[in-house]
Structures are given as C-alpha cells and as structure tokens.
Amino acid sequence: MSAPVLSLYRRITRWPAGHWIFSRLVCFKAPYFATIAPRFVALEPGRCEVRIRDRRRVHNHIGTVHAIALCNLAELSAGAMTDATIPANMRWIPKGMTVEYLAKARGAMHAAAVPQSPAMESASGYAWPVKVSVRNDAGEEVFRARIDMWVSPRTRAAAT
C-alpha cells in the first residue's frame, strides 16, 4: 500500500480535530477538492469514506447538490482509497468515470469508495475499477460512480 497517505491519516486522525486537519492537507495538495470542503471519515486499504456538508456553495440552481460536486466527492474518495490500497511501487491516475444520478441530492452527502477487485502488483499498467456510492443523511443512495483508475509501475525517478 502507499504508506505516506495512509500513515499520515492514521497519525493525524488521533489528534483532536485530526480528521479536519487531514482533510485540509489533502485540499492543500489538490486545491480543487477544497471547493466541496470535504471531511474524511475513514481511510483504510480497500475503503475510503468522505462527507460534505449541505452548503449553498455546492448547490445548483434548483437547490440540490450540484452534479459536479458529487463527481468531485466521488473522485476524491476513490483516489484516496486507491492511494491507500495499491502496492507502494505502483502509481495511479483516474482514467474514466461513469456516473448515475439516482435521486435529488439534498442535504449532507456521504461517499464510500471500494475497489471492485483486489489491487495487484504488475509489470505493466492496468485499469482498476472503483465503485463509489453517495448517500444522503437518510441513507438513500442518490449518486453512484464507477471510476477506472489506471494503475502502473512507478518509474525509478518517480519512486525516489
């Protein structure tokens, strides 16, 4: 697994306000995610959970959570889970995303990302599908995504 992100999460989330601090650090590294003000709930190999609050800045013109905010939430949770799961000598990048809007997204959103198959070490790149389910506070699934991560060996320069 990719030790840096997962070990940082495990260390920081022991502190008071640790989940908030970790979430801010992720947004510092990848600034676009700050647009949804995410809060990491859980991160472990094979699973990541992230929440966003119901705020006007993520709404669309009809007062529901915007489709792109949901996509942003899905990509964040899938990416963090991938980083915490794949072997340390592998790297990843999102290759494609298929989404389904199942119901109006009202209120706070809770995303859970899990892989569709085990991560593996490989001498060449491969597509690794990740499922993301986004639910509202009532537990109703309002959005679903499948994100294909391209997982490939790190080059020597990138590994150091």
C-alpha positions in Angstrom: 0.0 0.0 0.0 1.0 3.6 -0.4 2.4 4.2 3.1 2.7 8.1 3.1 -1.0 9.0 2.8 -2.3 6.1 4.9 0.3 6.6 7.6 -0.3 10.3 7.7 -4.0 9.7 8.0 -3.5 7.2 10.9 -1.2 9.5 12.7 -3.1 12.8 12.3 -6.6 11.5 13.0 -5.6 10.5 16.5 -5.3 14.2 17.3 -8.2 16.5 18.3 -9.6 17.8 15.0 -7.4 15.4 13.2 -9.9 14.5 10.5 -10.4 18.2 9.8 -6.6 18.7 9.6 -6.1 15.7 7.3 -8.9 16.9 5.0 -7.3 20.4 4.8 -3.9 18.9 4.0 -5.4 16.9 1.1 -7.1 20.0 -0.2 -3.7 21.9 0.1 -2.1 19.2 -2.1 -5.0 19.1 -4.6 -6.7 22.5 -4.3 -9.8 21.8 -6.5 -11.1 19.5 -3.8 -11.4 22.4 -1.4 -14.4 23.6 -3.4 -16.5 21.0 -1.7 -14.9 21.3 1.8 -14.6 17.5 2.3 -14.2 15.8 5.6 -12.6 12.4 5.7 -14.5 9.9 7.9 -12.5 6.8 7.2 -9.5 5.7 5.2 -8.0 2.2 5.1 -6.8 -0.2 2.4 -9.9 -1.1 0.3 -12.2 1.7 1.7 -12.5 5.4 2.0 -15.4 7.5 3.3 -15.7 11.2 2.8 -18.6 13.6 3.8 -19.6 17.0 2.6 -22.0 19.3 4.4 -25.1 20.8 2.8 -23.9 24.3 1.9 -25.1 26.8 -0.7 -21.7 26.9 -2.4 -22.2 23.2 -3.6 -25.8 23.8 -4.8 -27.1 24.1 -8.3 -30.0 26.4 -9.5 -32.7 24.1 -8.0 -31.1 23.9 -4.5 -29.7 20.4 -4.7 -26.1 19.3 -4.5 -24.6 20.0 -7.9 -23.7 17.1 -10.2 -20.1 18.2 -10.4 -19.8 18.5 -6.7 -20.9 14.9 -6.5 -18.3 13.9 -9.1 -15.7 15.8 -7.2 -16.6 13.9 -4.0 -16.5 10.6 -5.8 -13.1 11.2 -7.4 -11.7 12.3 -4.0 -12.8 9.3 -2.1 -11.8 6.9 -4.9 -8.4 8.5 -5.3 -7.6 8.4 -1.6 -8.8 4.8 -1.3 -6.6 3.8 -4.3 -3.6 5.6 -2.9 -4.1 3.7 0.4 -4.6 0.3 -1.3 -2.3 -0.2 -4.2 1.3 -1.5 -3.7 3.9 1.2 -2.9 5.7 0.6 -6.2 2.6 1.4 -8.2 1.0 4.7 -9.1 -2.4 5.7 -10.3 -4.4 8.3 -12.2 -8.2 8.4 -13.0 -8.8 7.2 -16.5 -12.6 7.5 -16.8 -15.7 7.9 -14.8 -19.3 6.7 -15.3 -22.0 8.2 -13.1 -25.6 7.6 -12.3 -27.8 10.2 -10.7 -30.4 8.2 -8.7 -32.3 10.9 -6.8 -32.2 14.6 -6.0 -29.1 15.1 -3.8 -30.4 17.1 -0.8 -28.6 17.6 2.5 -25.2 16.4 3.5 -23.6 13.7 1.3 -21.5 10.7 2.4 -19.4 8.9 -0.2 -17.9 5.4 0.2 -15.3 4.1 -2.2 -14.4 0.4 -2.6 -12.5 -1.5 -5.3 -14.2 -3.9 -7.5 -11.2 -6.3 -7.4 -8.1 -6.7 -5.3 -5.1 -4.4 -6.1 -2.1 -6.2 -7.6 1.4 -5.6 -8.4 2.1 -5.7 -12.2 5.0 -5.0 -14.6 2.6 -3.1 -16.8 -0.4 -0.8 -16.4 -3.9 -1.9 -15.9 -7.4 -0.5 -15.4 -8.6 -0.9 -11.8 -12.3 -0.2 -11.3 -13.5 1.6 -8.1 -17.2 1.8 -7.1 -18.4 4.9 -5.2 -21.8 5.2 -3.6 -23.0 8.5 -2.3 -25.8 8.6 0.2 -27.8 11.3 1.9 -28.3 11.5 5.7 -31.4 9.3 5.4 -29.1 6.6 3.9 -30.7 6.8 0.4 -28.3 6.3 -2.4 -28.5 9.4 -4.6 -25.5 9.0 -6.8 -23.3 6.2 -8.0 -20.0 6.2 -9.8 -17.6 3.7 -11.3 -14.1 5.2 -11.7 -11.5 3.4 -13.7 -8.1 4.1 -12.2 -5.0 3.5 -14.4 -2.5 1.7 -12.1 1.0 1.3 -13.4 4.5 0.8 -12.1 6.4 3.8 -10.7 9.4 4.9 -12.7 12.7 5.0 -10.9 12.7 8.8 -10.9 9.1 8.9 -9.5 9.8 6.3 -6.9 12.6 8.3 -5.3 
